[in-house]
Amino acid sequence: MPLSTKQDRPSPADAEAVVHAALDAGVTLIDTADAYAADEAEFGHNEETVARALRSYGAADDVLVATKGGHTRRGQEWGLDGSPSYLRTACEASLRRLGVEAIGLYQFHRPDPATPWEESMGALRSLHDDGLVRMIGISNADVGQIDAAREICGDALVSVQNQFSPAYRSSHGELEHCAARGLAFLPWSPFGGVSAAGSLDAEAPAFAEVATELGVSVYRVTLAWHLAQADVVVPIPGASRVSSIQDSAAAADLKLTEAQLARLNRS
């Protein structure tokens, strides 16, 4: 997302370098969305950026590209449309931008109060049954919505993407619900969001203390903490610099002690 929505976003070449660095570091999941753009005129910018970077990288057959539909843009404003007709149109447009025959993981971006949840889920199931998407995900969903999605989408539903970070843990119930049911849980804004990430040391002092003990960044500790929550957790940190995505990827190899993890969970 930061490759497309930040006011000072990187150049196309630098954005490609960030994606390439992630792949070089062993990252195999790239999360994008059609609405990740500066404004309505650039709708689809991030999907096109990801597709271009993957093409220039070469062999990346083991990379799962996850995109999302259901958010709209009017000028710079964000809107919602979870109607079946809109989701099909959005999915078809994402297929064209990504240059694929079927989207690996297609996620409903956010519940639309104007459309019954069951209708949106039925639309996702139809996209799967018609071969446009291989797997289904939902985002910003509560436990009841997760269960309703499982009922309608069946085994095609594989993931839930909710906000979760050291400062925002109200989705812990959904995380545990996913872990008990074998659904991947993808924490978005794992550092607290673009505006808060720069002050993570101050906002999460316990995480900063552990980072000092281990001689690594607070961001690496935060992602290691995410990964330690459950085997199904796959945090999706945003990055706009090669160095930051390299540091984030290194969290997969950082092991926190039980005592450190307990301190972080209590903080």
Secondary structure, DSSP 8 states (H G I E B T S, - for coil): -HHHHSTT---HHHHHHHHHHHHHTT--EEE--TT-SSSGGGTTHHHHHHHHHHHHH---TT-EEEEEESEEEETTEEEE---HHHHHHHHHHHHHHHT-SSEEEEEE-S--TTS-HHHHHHHHHHHHHTTSEEEEEEES--HHHHHHHHHHHGGGEEEEE-B-BTTB-TTHHHHHHHHHHT-EE--BSTTS-HHHHTTHHHH-HHHHHHHHHHTS-HHHHHHHHHHHH-TTB------SSHHHHHHHHGGGG----HHHHHHHHH-
